Amino acid sequence: MLDVDVCGVRLKNPVIAASGTFGFGEEYNQIFDVSRLGGIATKGLTLNVKEGNDGQRIYETRGGILNSVGLQNPGIEKFIGEELPKIRKLNTVIIANLGGETVDEYIKGAERLNDTDVDIIELNISCPNVKSGGMAFGIKSKDAYFVVSRVRKVCKKPLIVKLSPNAEDIVDMAIKCAEAGADGISLVNTFKAMAVDIKKRRPIFDNITAGLSGPCIKPIALRMVYEVAGAVDIPVIGIGGITCAEDAIEFIMAGASCIEVGTANFTKPNICLNIIDGMEDFMNKENIKSIEEIKGIIRRK
């Protein structure tokens, strides 16, 4: 009932744990059976080890959180040697989230991941928490086209491109990524935002700005998914403030093939199971036999 096809890869359900909120899955597997998930998007990976940003990294705000982690990760080689063998045992689809500071780093990272058994690569051109690379490629469509087309030439895996809501024109950005060879689009990443410590008279974060996520961004993210899904002929993965089955179904009805759950994992570690069970319950009550029946249905009305 809940199984879906994304870029030629079969997922047992449309619920994926989003990159940066789920580590490599092992910690969460001590709390619940992670194999029930449709997939896991790994912590953002870079070619080399990355220590992340200095100073405060997480700050709560009404309806969400701001983060300035800065893509801290062990690097692709350590991921392949130490993390991937463990994550493969979790019996779910593995999406390797790939970041970079230069086009060359993206290319080399994709080439290295080609030789592994990850199922999909999610090209992150949308992180607002790094000083170079990241979102620098996710603002202007021509820059996105360039990096995606270069990676596509070497990438042997299904390639999903993760978009920033901070793009100049997110619909045009998605179209250009599809033209450059993307097999799918995921959106949205975090919104560029900030917070101020009024006692210290300074920004909360050393980088001044950070990435905003959580329920507060959901209506905007939903609108962007709706617009992008109507403009491209490749699968769209909906992300942004999803906390319950109803949220997930809204994104599916707006045109997403599946969804990713991020910030909600911090408030309730097994929230994804609630979403999966809630979606199944809704479909049973509404006599819906497959996700395809309702995908993009609001556009068909």
N, C-alpha and C positions, 0 to 999 in steps of 0.2 A: 504493500500500500504506500509506504513512505519512500521507497527506493527511487533514486534519481540518477540520471546520467549527466555528468559534467565533463565536457571536453573529452569524451570517449572513456571516461573512468566511471565505474559504477559505485555509487555510495549507497549504503544500506538505509540511510535517511538523509534529509537535507540540512542537518545541523552539524556545523563545524565549529570547533573551538578556535577562536581568532588568535592570530599571531601576537605575541607579546603579553598575553594574559594567561597562558597555559603552559609556559616553559616548554618542556619536551614531553609532557604528559605523565611522566613517572610519578610525580608528587600527587597528582590528582587521582591516579590509579590506586593510591592507598586509601582513598575516600570512597570512590565508586568505580564501577566496572567501565573503564574508558572504551572498551571494545564496542559499547553500545552507540558510540558517536558515529556520525557519518564520516567524520574526518578530523584531523588535527592539523592546523597551520602552525608550523614550528615558530619558536622565537626567531626574530629576524637574524639572519646569518650574513656575515660579511667574509670576504676572502681571508682576512687576517683577524686575529683576536682584537676585540674592541672592549675597552674598559667602561665606556659610557660617560655620562656627564658628571661633573662635580656638583656638590651642593645638594639641596633638597630635590627629590625626584618625583614625589607624589604629593598632591595637595587636593583635598576634597573641596568641592564647591556645590552649590545647590543643584541637585539633579544630575551630578556627574563628578568626574575627577579630571584634574590636569596632570599630565605626566611629562617629565623631562628625563627619561631614562637614557636616551641617546644610543639605542641599539647595542647595549652591552651584550656580548655573546662570546662563546669560546672559539669562534672561527670555524670555517667550513671543514678543515682537516680533522679537528677534534670532534666536531659533530659527526662526521662520517665514521671515525674510528671508535668513538665511545658512546655517543648518544643514539645514533641510528640503529645499531643492533638491538638496543633496548626498546626503542620506540616501535620497531617493526613487530615486536612480540605483542604489542597492544591490539593487534588485529583490527586495524581501521586504516582508512586512506591517509597517507602522509603527504602533506603539502609543504614543501620547503620554501619558506619566505626568504627571498634573496635581496639583500641591500647592497649598496656600494657608494663610494665617494667619487668614482670616475667610471666612464663607460667601459674602460679596460677591465676594471674590477668586476663589473657586472658580467662581462663576457667570460672572464676566467672562472668566475664563480659558477656560471651556468655550465661551462665545459667540465668542471670538476664534478658537478652534480649529475651530469649525464651518465657517469660511470657507476651510479648508485641505484638502489631500488626505491628511491622516493617516487611517488606516483605523479606528482604535479609540481611545477615550480610557480610560485607566486612572486612576480617581480615587483618589489616595493620601490616605486618611484615617488613616494608620497609621505615620507616621514618628516615631520616638521621639527624634530628634536635633534638634528645633527647640523653641524656648521657648514658642511659641504656635501655635495651629492644629495641623496634622499629626495626631498621635495623640490630641490633645484631643477630636477628633470620633470616634475609633475605640475608645473605652473603653466608653461607655454606648450601648446600642442606640437609645434615643430620640434621642440627638444625631446618630448616624449616619443614622437615618431622616430627620431634618430636613434635613441637608445634601444627602443623595442625592436626596430628593424635590425640593428647590429646583433642583439642577443638572439633574435629569431634565427639568424643565419647559422648559429652554432648550437642552439638548444635542440636537443632530441626529445625532450619531455613535453607534454602539454604545457603551454605557457599562459598563465593568467597574469594580468597586469593590475596592480592595486592602485587606485586613483585617489588623489587628494581632493577634498571638497574646496580647497583653496585655489584650485585651478582657475585660470581666467575664463574658460568656457568648458565645463566638464563634459558636455555632450560632444562638442568638437574634439575634445581630448580622447574620448572613448572611440569615436569614429576613426581618428588618426591611429590609435593603437591597434584597432581591428585591421586597418589598411596595412599596418606595419607587420602584421602576422600574428597578433595575439589570438589565442584560442578561446580566451574568456576574459571577462573584466570583473574585478571585485571593487566595491565601493560602499561606504566611504571610509577613508582613514580619518584621523583626528583633525579637528578644526584648530587653526592657530589662535591661541588665546593667551591671557596673562592674568596674574593676580599680584596684589600689592600688600606687603606687611606694613600696616599703617603705624605700628609702634616703632619699627625700625626705619621707617621712611624709605623703604627700598623694595624692589620686586622680590617676590617669593623665590623665583628661580634665577640661578646664576646666568642662564641664557636669556633672561628677560621674558621671553615667550615660551610657551609649552603647548602640548596637544590636548585639546578638550574632547572627552568622550563621555558616554553614559546616556541615560534616558533623555536628557535635555536636547540632544542632537537628533533624536529619532525622526521627528516630523520633517526636518530638512533633508536628512539622509534618505528618507522614504521618497520624497519628491525627486531627488536626484536619481535614485534607482529607477523610478518610473520613467523619467525623461531619457535616461541612457538605454534602458531596456527597449524603448520604442524606437531607438535610433540605430541599433546594431543588431546583427543577425547571429551573434555568438552568445554563449551563456553569460549571464550576469549573476554575481554573488552579492547579496545584499548585506550590508554591515552598518551598524549605527544605532546604539541604544536599545537593542533587543533584550527584553527581560522576561518575556512570557510567550506562550504559544500564540496568543492573539497577535502580538507584534510580528512574530515570524510569518504568520499567515498573511498579514498585511503586505509584507515585502514580497511574498510569493505572488499574491494577487496583483501586485504592482509590476510584476514581470521577472522577478528573480527566480533562478532555477534552484537555488539553495541559499542558506544564510550562514553568517558567522556570528558567534556570540563572544563578546569581549569583556567589557567592564563588569557585567553581571556575574562573571565567574568569581570576582573578588567579594561580592556581597553574599553569594551562596554557591559554594564550590560545585555542587551537583545540579546547578540550575539548568544545564543542558538536558538532563534527563527529564526534568519537569516540562521543558519545552517539547521534547520528543513525545512524551506521553500525552501532553495536552493537544498536540497536533493530531495524533492518532485518534484521540477521543473526539475531537471536532469533526474529523473526516468520517468517523463511524456514525456520528449523530446526523451529519448532513448527507450521508450516503454518497460520499465522494470516494471513488475507487483508486485514484492516483493523483499525485501532485500535478501532473500535466493537465488535469481537468480544470484546475483553478489558476495555473500559472498565467499571469497577464490577463486575467479574466476581466478586470475593470476596464481594460482598453477595448475588450470585445463587446462590452455592453452597449 
